[in-house]
Amino acid sequence: MTIKYSMKITIIADNYVDTASLVAEHGFSCLIEVYGTKILFDTGQGQALLNNMKQLDIPKELDMLVFSHGHYDHTGGLDRYFDELSDYCSEIYASSYLFDKHLKKSGDIYSYIGIEKTQDEIEEAFTLYMNDDLVEISDNIFLSGPIKRYEEFNADKLLCAHVDGEYGKDIFRDEQYLVIRTEDGLHVVTGCTHCGAVNLLKDVRVKFPDDKLLSVTGGLHMFRSEPWQTDHVIEFLETESVQSINTGHCTGLDAAMQMKQKLGDRVQITKAGMIIQL
């Protein structure tokens, strides 16, 4: 059952900034406030998080930290400010695959780009809840679990993983999105959307078939896309009734501007310090 709500998203870390005293970086983090619950969603790369939280007066009374996936530009804030973040909240929610070995390939060299803290280290300071399916983590607030692929999306061929003793393309077993169900419909918050925006939206439709999709906030990972891939995503978004698309970080400025040209005021380009009222 849904209830009346007001929802506020504050962008803490993003690739772009135009506010004095805030820091930009290649990373994403936001604070979601809804139903009396305060959720820190991702922690950016680590340079921006604590500075921007203090500048934005984020209170030390958060209910939980949620990770979209295990890449450094979403978990680095935890690695860098581990003790300080334990003063903000005591619970972390993430995929059971969070600690998959994420890699970036350059020639024949693989570089590790995943979370630095181990599961044991995290569990010493936080209560860690790990899921491998759709789960309701608070009233009308859900984590998606794994995202089904309905079409191929490989806009970043540099991203690999070492899983079960094998090196190969990273299929992001740990990637998931957050859903807030309201009386009017659904609000989705995503980290990078390595699965592809089309797959994400189709996954939402399957898991929440009776609800209208109102907004999508977060990165859509098109900054290394081919032009036809960006066009395909925009064409799909044109057919959807999503009222608000708030995107930045790994979407890339070229793709974000193309989206804005096609979809108009439905699209906002996010930046550190931006407040989104939904």
Rosetta blueprint (number, residue, H / E / L):
1 M L
2 T L
3 I L
4 K L
5 Y L
6 S L
7 M E
8 K E
9 I E
10 T E
11 I E
12 I E
13 A E
14 D L
15 N L
16 Y L
17 V E
18 D L
19 T L
20 A L
21 S L
22 L L
23 V L
24 A L
25 E L
26 H L
27 G L
28 F L
29 S E
30 C E
31 L E
32 I E
33 E E
34 V E
35 Y L
36 G L
37 T E
38 K E
39 I E
40 L E
41 F E
42 D L
43 T L
44 G L
45 Q L
46 G L
47 Q L
48 A L
49 L H
50 L H
51 N H
52 N H
53 M H
54 K H
55 Q H
56 L L
57 D L
58 I L
59 P L
60 K L
61 E L
62 L L
63 D L
64 M E
65 L E
66 V E
67 F L
68 S L
69 H L
70 G L
71 H E
72 Y H
73 D H
74 H H
75 T H
76 G H
77 G H
78 L H
79 D H
80 R H
81 Y L
82 F H
83 D H
84 E H
85 L H
86 S L
87 D L
88 Y L
89 C L
90 S L
91 E E
92 I E
93 Y E
94 A E
95 S E
96 S L
97 Y L
98 L L
99 F L
100 D L
101 K E
102 H E
103 L E
104 K E
105 K E
106 S E
107 G L
108 D L
109 I E
110 Y E
111 S E
112 Y E
113 I L
114 G E
115 I L
116 E L
117 K L
118 T L
119 Q H
120 D H
121 E H
122 I H
123 E H
124 E H
125 A H
126 F L
127 T E
128 L E
129 Y E
130 M E
131 N E
132 D L
133 D L
134 L L
135 V E
136 E E
137 I E
138 S E
139 D L
140 N L
141 I E
142 F E
143 L E
144 S L
145 G L
146 P L
147 I L
148 K L
149 R L
150 Y L
151 E L
152 E L
153 F L
154 N L
155 A L
156 D L
157 K L
158 L L
159 L E
160 C E
161 A E
162 H E
163 V E
164 D L
165 G L
166 E E
167 Y E
168 G E
169 K E
170 D L
171 I L
172 F L
173 R L
174 D L
175 E L
176 Q L
177 Y L
178 L E
179 V E
180 I E
181 R E
182 T L
183 E L
184 D L
185 G L
186 L E
187 H E
188 V E
189 V E
190 T E
191 G L
192 C L
193 T L
194 H L
195 C L
196 G L
197 A H
198 V H
199 N H
200 L H
201 L H
202 K H
203 D H
204 V H
205 R H
206 V H
207 K H
208 F L
209 P L
210 D L
211 D L
212 K L
213 L E
214 L E
215 S E
216 V E
217 T E
218 G E
219 G L
220 L L
221 H L
222 M L
223 F L
224 R L
225 S L
226 E L
227 P H
228 W H
229 Q H
230 T H
231 D H
232 H H
233 V H
234 I H
235 E H
236 F H
237 L H
238 E H
239 T H
240 E L
241 S L
242 V L
243 Q L
244 S E
245 I E
246 N E
247 T E
248 G L
249 H H
250 C H
251 T H
252 G L
253 L H
254 D H
255 A H
256 A H
257 M H
258 Q H
259 M H
260 K H
261 Q H
262 K H
263 L H
264 G H
265 D H
266 R H
267 V E
268 Q E
269 I E
270 T L
271 K L
272 A E
273 G L
274 M L
275 I E
276 I E
277 Q E
278 L L
